[in-house]
Amino acid sequence: MPGGMAMSGMDTPGATLGQAGSFMRMWVVMMLAMMLPTLVPALSGYRRHLRGSSGLPLDGLTAAAAAGYFLIWTIPGAMGYLAGLAGTEASTRWPSLATSSPLLAGIGLLLAGCFQLSGWKARELGRCRSTPGDPPSRNPGAFGAWTYGLGLGAHCILCCLGYTVALFAVGVMDLRAMALVTVAITAERFAPRPEIAAATSGVLLIAAGCFSAVRNFG
């Protein structure tokens, strides 16, 4: 099926609940590997903020914030899984779709690249870079830590939408793609000129999309 998602346990239309669980576990592990370089500084800033309040269990609250962060990242994973099921069933009904995988992957990469070059991406990237410096919550307890993690994750999802689309286009468990996306996200987060990093990845995604689409007619 398009984007190699069948490799992630979705090779039959009648996917079981166990297959869905396996995919979501793989998705969370992948997010752990990819987002830790940008999440760790945010959580470090969160701990520094809490350290000024006496009697707070820093480790537990930091863990609650991380749990909220990765919990909200399961949403795009679940949406991608459902889209993959629909794509698998469609390719079963219309076998010609299977031969159009390079074209469909190319379209996904083109969309991802266009997002990287958009003004919306620039705004979301600015918010994502400034979030760790914001007060985490008026509630210093576990619920406040959890909601802070949810908010931080939501900012990251919006900022990384293009990269998420690109991963589903080429295959969510492609280790090379994961490594490249991790480098790109980290560069956007810490580069002195993040707009240049975002634009560079956008141009490269568009070029990759054009190459993939041309392969479909080769």
C-alpha positions as CSV (number, residue, x, y, z in Angstrom):
1,M,0.0,0.0,0.0
2,P,1.1,3.6,-0.4
3,G,4.0,4.8,1.8
4,G,5.0,1.3,3.0
5,M,2.5,1.4,5.9
6,A,1.6,-2.2,5.3
7,M,5.0,-3.0,6.9
8,S,3.6,-1.7,10.2
9,G,1.0,-4.5,10.6
10,M,-1.7,-3.2,8.3
11,D,-1.4,-5.6,5.4
12,T,-5.0,-6.9,5.7
13,P,-8.2,-4.9,5.6
14,G,-9.5,-6.8,8.6
15,A,-6.8,-5.6,11.0
16,T,-7.4,-6.7,14.5
17,L,-7.3,-4.7,17.7
18,G,-4.0,-6.4,18.5
19,Q,-2.5,-5.1,15.2
20,A,-3.7,-1.6,16.1
21,G,-2.1,-1.9,19.5
22,S,1.2,-3.0,17.9
23,F,1.2,-0.1,15.5
24,M,0.5,2.4,18.2
25,R,3.3,1.0,20.4
26,M,5.7,1.3,17.4
27,W,4.4,4.8,16.8
28,V,5.1,5.9,20.4
29,V,8.5,4.4,20.4
30,M,9.3,6.2,17.1
31,M,8.1,9.5,18.6
32,L,10.3,8.9,21.7
33,A,13.3,8.5,19.5
34,M,12.5,11.5,17.3
35,M,11.3,14.0,19.7
36,L,13.6,13.5,22.7
37,P,16.2,15.9,21.4
38,T,13.7,18.7,21.5
39,L,11.6,17.5,24.5
40,V,14.5,17.2,27.0
41,P,15.4,20.9,27.0
42,A,11.7,21.7,27.5
43,L,11.4,19.4,30.4
44,S,14.6,20.7,31.9
45,G,13.1,24.2,31.8
46,Y,9.9,22.9,33.4
47,R,12.0,21.4,36.2
48,R,13.8,24.7,36.8
49,H,10.4,26.4,37.0
50,L,9.2,23.9,39.6
51,R,12.4,24.0,41.6
52,G,11.4,27.4,42.9
53,S,8.3,25.8,44.6
54,S,9.2,23.9,47.7
55,G,7.9,20.4,48.4
56,L,7.1,19.4,44.8
57,P,8.2,15.9,43.6
58,L,10.2,17.0,40.5
59,D,10.7,13.6,39.1
60,G,7.0,12.7,39.3
61,L,5.8,15.9,37.8
62,T,8.4,15.8,35.0
63,A,7.2,12.3,34.2
64,A,3.6,13.4,34.2
65,A,4.5,16.2,31.7
66,A,6.3,13.7,29.5
67,A,3.3,11.4,29.6
68,G,0.9,14.2,28.5
69,Y,3.3,15.1,25.7
70,F,3.4,11.6,24.3
71,L,-0.2,10.9,24.9
72,I,-1.3,13.6,22.6
73,W,1.1,12.4,20.0
74,T,-0.9,9.2,19.8
75,I,-3.6,11.2,18.0
76,P,-1.8,11.6,14.6
77,G,-0.7,8.0,14.9
78,A,-4.2,6.8,15.3
79,M,-5.4,9.0,12.4
80,G,-2.6,7.6,10.3
81,Y,-3.5,4.0,11.2
82,L,-7.1,4.5,10.2
83,A,-6.0,6.2,6.9
84,G,-3.8,3.2,6.3
85,L,-6.7,0.8,6.8
86,A,-8.8,2.8,4.3
87,G,-5.9,2.8,1.8
88,T,-5.3,-0.9,2.2
89,E,-9.0,-1.6,1.5
90,A,-9.1,0.8,-1.4
91,S,-6.1,-0.9,-3.0
92,T,-7.7,-4.3,-2.5
93,R,-10.9,-3.1,-4.3
94,W,-8.9,-1.2,-7.0
95,P,-5.6,-3.0,-7.6
96,S,-4.5,-0.2,-9.9
97,L,-3.9,2.0,-6.8
98,A,-1.1,-0.3,-5.7
99,T,0.9,0.6,-8.9
100,S,0.5,4.3,-8.1
101,S,2.4,4.1,-4.8
102,P,5.3,6.4,-6.0
103,L,2.8,9.0,-7.3
104,L,0.8,9.0,-4.0
105,A,4.0,9.2,-2.0
106,G,5.2,12.0,-4.1
107,I,2.0,13.9,-3.6
108,G,2.4,13.5,0.2
109,L,6.0,14.8,0.1
110,L,4.9,17.7,-2.0
111,L,2.2,18.6,0.5
112,A,4.7,18.3,3.3
113,G,7.2,20.6,1.5
114,C,4.5,23.2,0.8
115,F,3.6,23.2,4.5
116,Q,7.2,23.8,5.5
117,L,7.3,26.9,3.3
118,S,4.0,28.3,4.6
119,G,3.4,31.2,6.9
120,W,1.4,28.9,9.2
121,K,4.5,26.8,9.7
122,A,6.5,29.9,10.5
123,R,4.0,30.9,13.2
124,E,3.8,27.5,14.7
125,L,7.5,27.1,14.8
126,G,7.8,30.4,16.6
127,R,5.3,29.2,19.2
128,C,7.0,25.9,19.6
129,R,10.4,27.5,20.2
130,S,8.9,29.9,22.8
131,T,6.8,27.4,24.7
132,P,9.4,26.0,27.1
133,G,10.0,29.5,28.5
134,D,6.3,30.0,29.3
135,P,5.0,29.3,32.9
136,P,3.9,25.6,32.7
137,S,0.7,25.9,34.6
138,R,-1.0,27.7,37.5
139,N,-1.6,24.3,39.0
140,P,1.8,22.9,40.2
141,G,0.3,19.5,40.8
142,A,0.2,16.3,38.7
143,F,-2.8,17.5,36.7
144,G,-1.0,20.8,35.9
145,A,2.1,18.9,34.8
146,W,0.0,16.6,32.6
147,T,-1.8,19.5,30.9
148,Y,1.4,21.3,30.4
149,G,2.7,18.2,28.6
150,L,-0.5,18.0,26.5
151,G,-0.1,21.7,25.5
152,L,3.6,21.2,24.6
153,G,2.7,18.2,22.5
154,A,-0.1,20.0,20.7
155,H,2.3,22.8,19.7
156,C,4.8,20.2,18.4
157,I,2.1,18.3,16.4
158,L,1.1,21.5,14.6
159,C,4.7,22.5,14.0
160,C,5.7,19.0,12.8
161,L,2.6,18.4,10.6
162,G,4.7,18.5,7.4
163,Y,7.2,16.0,8.7
164,T,4.4,13.7,10.0
165,V,2.8,13.7,6.5
166,A,6.2,12.9,5.0
167,L,6.8,10.0,7.3
168,F,3.4,8.4,6.4
169,A,4.2,9.0,2.7
170,V,7.5,7.2,2.7
171,G,6.8,4.6,5.5
172,V,6.5,5.3,9.2
173,M,9.1,2.8,10.2
174,D,11.8,3.8,7.6
175,L,14.8,4.4,9.8
176,R,16.5,6.7,7.3
177,A,13.5,8.9,7.1
178,M,13.2,8.9,10.9
179,A,16.8,10.0,11.3
180,L,16.4,12.8,8.7
181,V,13.3,14.1,10.3
182,T,14.9,14.0,13.7
183,V,17.8,16.1,12.4
184,A,15.4,18.5,10.7
185,I,13.2,19.0,13.8
186,T,16.2,19.5,16.0
187,A,17.7,22.0,13.6
188,E,14.4,24.0,13.5
189,R,14.3,24.0,17.3
190,F,17.8,25.2,18.0
191,A,19.2,26.9,14.9
192,P,19.7,30.7,15.2
193,R,17.8,31.1,12.0
194,P,15.0,28.5,12.2
195,E,13.2,29.9,9.1
196,I,16.2,28.9,7.0
197,A,16.1,25.3,8.4
198,A,12.4,25.0,7.8
199,A,12.7,26.4,4.2
200,T,15.6,24.1,3.4
201,S,13.7,21.0,4.5
202,G,10.7,22.3,2.6
203,V,12.6,22.6,-0.7
204,L,14.2,19.1,-0.2
205,L,10.7,17.6,0.5
206,I,9.3,19.1,-2.7
207,A,12.3,17.9,-4.7
208,A,11.9,14.4,-3.2
209,G,8.1,14.5,-4.0
210,C,8.8,15.5,-7.6
211,F,11.3,12.7,-8.0
212,S,8.9,10.1,-6.5
213,A,6.0,11.3,-8.7
214,V,8.2,11.1,-11.8
215,R,9.2,7.5,-10.9
216,N,5.5,6.5,-11.2
217,F,5.7,7.3,-15.0
218,G,9.2,5.9,-15.5
